Amino acid sequence: NIVTKMRQKTVDLRKIVQNALERNVKKYQLQQKQLKDTEKKEKYRVWGELLNTYGYEVEPGAKSMEALNYYTNEMIQIPLDETMTPQENAKKYFDKYSKLKRTKEALDTLLQETGDEIKHLESIAASLDIASSEEDLVQIKEEMMEYGYVKRKNTGEKKVKVTSRPYHYISSDGYDIYVGKNNYQNEELTFKFATGNDWWFHAKGAPGSHVIVKAGQGLPPDRTFEEAARLAAWYSSHRGADKVEVDYVEKKQVKKVNGGKPGFVIYHTNYSMVIDSDISGIRQIKEK
């Protein structure tokens, strides 16, 4: 059975992806917690301001000061270090505020990076599910080596010949539909193969294939759009679901993410449809 055989072939790669995913999810949760800790920074800024405004009223050696917080119109207690002047206490709070502000900015960047890495790993996991032959695994392994998830055997190793091609289907109305099997193929399909007025499909907010309908002249009929959407649903992490939301736009609306991972794109769309992921009625052209 081809499916079982492929599962065995991908077992090691899946394990690597799974471990890296778990590591990054833990890291993401920790960074979120650290970000939450920086929310106290505004409190310190206000304390510093109020000390600068009303500090002259503080008795020497006082352990706290009561003041009206003019942002909220409430009376608040500000703890003081009694060995310092009110101005020195204010400076201490402003320093704390600045430090937390810098930490927040650094964490915003780190969260973005970790989030992107999680999405990238999920897309590699989706590619492993989509792969149907050993040739398909060559490109996935190459990507995992490029991003350091798998070690290259030796540096002199020449790049492996890639023979895997996107899936090719023909819609009921005779339109060619192509489906990328991994991030490299998605990238190539969308940015090298497709032209501006071809149509691009992708399961909304889920890792999965880029699907291209070669439009030729004019607009393909609704049935072709529905079949392309079914393919995008099936070749995604929603495979097998009865209701999948699929976004679609003209290819010219799809842009590469600057410095992004292969196959990562941005697009602004008003077009989406909810469809099942049954592709049994769509004719596939087998590769030679």
C-alpha positions in Angstrom: 0.0 0.0 0.0 1.6 3.3 -1.2 0.1 5.4 1.6 1.5 3.1 4.4 4.8 3.0 2.6 4.9 6.8 2.4 4.0 7.1 6.1 7.0 4.9 7.0 9.3 6.9 4.7 8.2 10.2 6.3 8.3 8.9 9.9 11.8 10.4 10.7 11.0 13.7 9.0 7.7 14.0 10.8 9.4 13.4 14.1 11.9 16.2 13.5 9.1 18.6 12.5 7.0 17.5 15.5 9.8 18.1 18.0 10.7 21.5 16.5 7.1 22.5 16.6 6.7 21.5 20.3 9.9 23.4 21.1 8.7 26.5 19.3 5.2 26.4 20.8 6.7 26.3 24.3 9.0 29.2 23.4 6.0 31.2 22.0 4.0 30.6 25.2 6.9 31.7 27.4 7.4 34.9 25.2 3.7 35.7 25.6 4.0 35.4 29.3 7.0 37.6 29.4 5.1 40.1 27.2 2.3 40.1 29.7 4.8 41.0 32.5 5.7 44.2 30.6 2.1 45.5 30.9 3.0 47.0 34.3 5.2 49.5 32.6 2.5 52.2 32.3 1.9 52.0 36.0 5.6 52.9 36.6 5.4 55.8 34.1 2.4 57.3 35.9 4.1 56.9 39.3 7.1 58.7 38.0 5.0 61.5 36.6 3.0 61.9 39.8 6.1 62.0 41.9 7.5 64.7 39.7 4.3 66.7 40.1 3.4 66.2 43.8 6.7 64.9 45.2 7.4 68.2 47.0 4.6 67.4 49.5 6.3 64.2 50.6 7.6 64.1 54.2 11.3 63.0 54.4 11.5 59.2 55.2 8.0 58.5 54.0 7.4 54.9 52.7 4.6 55.9 50.3 2.8 58.8 48.8 -0.9 59.2 48.2 -1.8 61.1 45.0 -4.6 61.7 42.6 -4.0 59.8 39.4 -5.2 62.5 36.9 -5.6 59.9 34.2 -8.2 57.8 36.1 -9.4 60.4 38.7 -8.6 57.9 41.5 -6.4 58.3 44.6 -3.5 55.9 44.5 -0.7 54.8 46.8 2.9 55.0 45.4 5.5 53.0 47.3 8.7 54.9 48.0 12.3 54.0 48.9 12.6 56.1 52.0 16.4 56.5 51.5 15.8 58.4 48.3 14.4 61.8 47.5 11.0 61.9 45.6 12.9 62.9 42.4 15.2 59.9 42.8 12.2 57.7 43.3 10.6 59.2 40.2 13.8 58.5 38.2 13.8 54.9 39.5 10.3 54.4 38.2 11.0 56.0 34.8 14.0 53.7 34.5 11.8 50.7 35.2 9.3 52.0 32.6 12.1 52.4 29.9 13.5 49.0 30.6 10.1 47.3 30.3 9.4 49.3 27.1 12.6 48.0 25.5 11.8 44.5 26.6 8.3 44.8 25.1 9.8 45.9 21.7 12.3 43.0 21.7 9.5 40.5 22.6 7.2 41.8 19.9 10.0 41.0 17.4 10.7 37.6 18.9 7.0 36.6 19.0 6.7 37.5 15.3 9.8 35.3 14.5 8.6 32.4 16.6 5.1 32.6 15.1 6.6 32.6 11.6 8.7 29.6 12.5 5.6 27.7 13.8 3.7 28.5 10.6 6.7 27.4 8.5 6.9 24.0 10.4 3.2 23.5 10.0 3.5 24.1 6.3 6.3 21.4 6.1 4.1 19.0 8.1 1.3 19.7 5.5 3.8 19.0 2.7 4.6 15.6 4.3 0.9 14.7 4.3 0.5 15.7 0.6 3.6 13.9 -0.6 2.7 10.8 -2.7 6.1 9.6 -3.9 9.7 9.5 -2.8 10.5 12.1 -5.4 8.2 14.5 -3.5 10.2 14.0 -0.4 13.4 15.1 -2.0 12.3 18.8 -2.1 10.9 18.7 1.4 14.1 17.3 2.8 16.0 20.0 0.8 13.9 22.7 2.5 14.5 21.1 5.9 18.2 21.2 5.3 18.2 24.8 4.1 16.5 25.9 7.3 18.7 23.8 9.5 16.1 21.2 10.7 18.1 18.4 9.0 21.9 18.3 8.8 23.5 18.0 5.3 25.6 14.8 5.1 28.6 16.8 3.8 28.9 20.3 2.5 30.3 19.2 -0.8 27.1 17.3 -1.5 25.6 18.5 -4.7 22.0 19.5 -4.8 19.8 16.5 -5.5 18.0 16.5 -8.8 14.4 17.5 -8.4 12.0 15.5 -10.5 8.8 16.1 -8.5 6.2 18.2 -10.2 3.0 19.9 -9.0 -0.2 17.8 -9.3 -2.1 18.6 -12.5 -5.9 18.4 -12.8 -8.3 19.3 -15.5 -11.6 20.9 -14.5 -14.9 19.7 -15.8 -14.9 22.8 -18.1 -11.4 21.9 -19.5 -9.3 24.3 -17.5 -5.8 23.3 -16.3 -5.4 23.4 -12.5 -2.0 22.9 -10.8 -1.4 22.1 -7.1 1.9 22.8 -5.4 3.1 19.8 -3.2 5.4 21.8 -1.0 6.7 25.3 -0.2 9.2 25.4 -3.1 6.6 24.2 -5.6 4.0 26.7 -4.2 6.6 29.5 -4.7 7.4 28.5 -8.2 3.8 27.9 -9.3 2.6 31.3 -8.0 5.6 33.5 -8.9 7.2 31.8 -12.0 4.5 29.8 -13.6 1.2 31.6 -13.1 0.5 34.8 -15.0 -1.4 37.9 -13.7 -4.9 36.9 -14.6 -4.7 33.3 -13.6 -6.6 32.5 -10.4 -4.9 31.6 -7.1 -6.6 29.5 -4.3 -5.6 28.6 -0.8 -7.3 27.2 2.3 -7.9 30.2 4.6 -5.5 30.6 7.5 -4.3 27.0 7.2 -1.1 25.4 5.9 -1.6 23.9 2.5 -1.0 24.1 -1.2 -1.2 27.0 -3.6 -3.7 26.1 -6.3 -3.5 27.8 -9.7 -6.2 27.9 -12.4 -4.8 28.8 -15.8 -7.4 31.3 -16.9 -6.5 31.9 -20.5 -8.8 34.6 -21.9 -11.8 35.6 -19.8 -13.2 34.3 -16.6 -13.4 30.6 -15.9 -17.0 29.3 -15.0 -18.2 28.9 -11.4 -17.8 25.1 -11.6 -14.1 25.4 -12.3 -13.8 27.8 -9.3 -15.5 25.3 -7.1 -13.3 22.5 -8.2 -10.1 24.5 -7.6 -11.4 25.4 -4.2 -12.1 21.7 -3.4 -8.5 20.9 -4.4 -7.2 23.7 -2.1 -9.3 22.3 0.7 -8.1 18.7 0.1 -4.5 19.6 -0.2 -4.4 21.5 3.1 -4.5 20.6 6.8 -8.3 20.6 6.5 -8.2 17.5 4.2 -11.4 15.4 4.6 -13.5 18.2 6.2 -17.0 18.9 4.9 -16.7 22.7 5.2 -13.5 24.5 4.4 -13.2 28.2 3.8 -11.0 28.9 0.8 -9.7 32.3 -0.3 -9.2 33.0 -4.0 -7.9 36.0 -5.9 -6.3 36.8 -9.3 -2.7 35.9 -9.1 -1.6 39.5 -9.6 -3.0 40.3 -6.1 -0.6 37.8 -4.4 2.7 39.2 -3.1 5.7 37.6 -1.6 6.5 38.3 2.0 9.7 40.3 2.1 12.5 38.0 3.4 9.8 35.5 4.2 10.0 31.7 4.0 9.3 30.0 0.6 5.7 30.0 -0.4 4.7 32.6 2.3 2.6 35.3 0.7 0.3 38.2 1.5 -2.9 39.1 -0.3 -6.0 41.2 0.3 -9.1 39.4 -0.8 -12.9 39.8 -0.7 -13.3 36.5 -2.4 -13.8 33.3 -0.4 -16.1 30.3 -0.5 -16.9 27.5 1.9 -16.7 24.1 0.2 -16.2 20.4 1.0 -12.9 18.8 0.3 -14.1 16.0 -2.0 -12.0 15.9 -5.1 -13.1 12.4 -6.3 -14.8 13.8 -9.4 -11.9 16.0 -10.6 -9.8 14.4 -13.4 -6.1 14.2 -12.6 -3.4 14.1 -15.4 -0.7 11.7 -14.3 2.9 12.8 -14.8 4.8 11.1 -17.5 
